Structures are given as C-alpha cells and as structure tokens.
Amino acid sequence: MTDAAGDALPEVDFATFQKLDIRGGVVIEAEPFPEARKPALKLKIDFGPQLGVRQSSAQLTRHYTAQQLIGQEVLAVVNFPPRRIAGYPSQVLVLGLIALDDPGDVILIGPDRLGTRGRRLG
C-alpha cells in the first residue's frame, strides 16, 4: 500500500478498517469556499434519516463546479471528529482519488447506482 506521495503505508488489520463508517450520501448544496487556504467547495450532503445532513469542505475545484456536484452521490467517512477549515466545521471526509504528483487533482469516488443514500460501505 502507498500514500498520496507513493510512499509505503503500514498494513492494517480488517478490524481497523471496520472502525471507519463510510456512507453513501447525496450532495444537496454546494458553493465556492474562497476563505479556504487551498481551493475548495462547501458541501451539504444528505446521508438519509439515520445520519441526516452533514457538511464538508472538499478540494474538488479542479474537476467540478459547485453546480455540477448538486445531486451527485458520493462516499464519505462520517465518523471522524469535525475539523474547522477557515472557520467552517467540516463534519465528514468526502472520498476521492488523488493524483500522486498533484494533491489538488482529486476525482470523486462514489456508487455506480443511484439510491445509496445512507448505505454503509462494507
């Protein structure tokens, strides 16, 4: 396994993976986030009745506009503690593939079928 820079990462056991709560959600609001240090968007994502709507700051501006993301189904880690990014509480980590030579080049990963809001990755 390697990290974003291509460096080797330590192995983890399956029990460690199971501690991550990765869920499907639908982006319901998106807007530019000019206050962020790196180009980013503010997202509101609906994870269904159990988790509700959560917000995230995501560095997705290279390939996506705010308008393009509305209605997009995404995967996100929903059980990390919130982080404040330029004063904005980011509650979930939206998952994407990062280019090894350019951490700002992020491609979203998500389900290939509609209707996965609230489902857990397993």
C-alpha positions in Angstrom: 0.0 0.0 0.0 1.2 3.6 -0.7 0.1 7.1 0.5 -0.7 10.1 -1.8 3.0 10.6 -2.4 3.6 7.0 -3.4 5.3 6.1 -0.1 4.5 2.8 1.6 1.9 2.7 4.3 1.8 0.2 7.1 -0.6 -2.8 6.9 -3.7 -2.6 9.0 -6.0 -5.4 10.0 -9.6 -5.8 9.0 -10.8 -4.8 12.4 -9.2 -1.4 11.9 -10.9 -0.9 8.6 -14.3 -1.8 10.2 -13.9 1.2 12.6 -14.4 3.5 9.6 -18.1 4.4 8.9 -18.1 5.1 5.2 -21.6 6.0 3.9 -23.3 7.0 0.6 -24.7 10.4 0.5 -26.2 12.9 -2.0 -24.8 16.4 -2.3 -27.8 18.8 -1.8 -25.9 22.1 -1.6 -22.5 23.2 -2.9 -20.9 26.6 -3.0 -17.4 28.1 -3.5 -15.3 28.4 -0.4 -13.0 31.4 -1.1 -11.8 31.6 2.6 -10.1 28.2 2.4 -6.3 28.2 2.1 -6.5 25.7 -0.8 -9.2 25.9 -3.5 -12.3 24.1 -2.1 -16.1 23.9 -2.1 -18.5 23.9 0.9 -20.9 20.9 0.6 -24.0 19.8 2.4 -24.6 16.1 2.0 -27.7 14.2 2.8 -26.9 10.8 4.4 -30.6 9.8 4.9 -32.8 9.7 8.0 -30.3 8.0 10.3 -27.5 10.5 9.9 -29.2 13.5 8.3 -27.4 16.3 6.5 -23.7 16.9 7.2 -21.3 19.4 5.8 -17.8 19.1 4.4 -15.1 21.2 2.9 -13.8 19.4 -0.2 -10.9 20.2 -2.5 -12.7 19.3 -5.7 -12.4 22.5 -7.7 -10.1 21.1 -10.4 -12.7 18.9 -12.0 -16.1 20.0 -10.5 -18.1 23.2 -10.2 -20.5 23.7 -7.3 -23.5 23.3 -9.6 -22.2 20.0 -11.1 -22.0 18.5 -7.6 -25.6 19.0 -6.7 -27.4 15.7 -6.9 -24.1 13.8 -7.1 -23.9 10.6 -5.0 -20.6 10.4 -3.0 -18.9 8.3 -0.4 -17.7 9.9 2.8 -16.2 8.9 6.2 -18.8 10.1 8.7 -17.2 9.1 12.0 -14.1 11.3 12.0 -14.2 14.2 14.5 -15.2 17.5 12.9 -12.4 19.8 11.7 -12.6 23.6 11.4 -11.4 24.8 8.0 -11.2 28.6 7.7 -13.9 28.7 10.4 -16.2 26.2 8.7 -16.9 23.0 10.5 -16.2 20.1 8.2 -18.1 17.1 9.6 -17.3 14.4 7.0 -14.4 13.4 4.7 -15.6 13.1 1.1 -13.6 10.4 -0.6 -11.7 10.8 -3.8 -8.7 9.6 -5.8 -5.7 12.0 -5.5 -3.0 12.3 -8.2 0.4 11.2 -6.9 2.1 14.3 -8.3 -0.6 16.8 -7.6 -2.7 16.7 -4.3 -5.1 19.3 -5.7 -6.1 16.9 -8.5 -9.0 14.9 -6.9 -11.5 12.7 -8.7 -14.6 11.7 -6.6 -15.4 8.1 -6.0 -19.0 7.0 -5.5 -21.5 4.3 -6.1 -22.3 3.3 -9.7 -26.0 3.1 -9.0 -28.5 5.7 -7.6 -30.3 5.3 -4.3 -27.4 4.6 -2.0 -28.0 7.5 0.5 -27.2 6.2 4.0 -25.9 2.9 2.9 -22.6 1.8 4.6 -19.6 0.6 2.7 -18.8 -3.0 3.7 
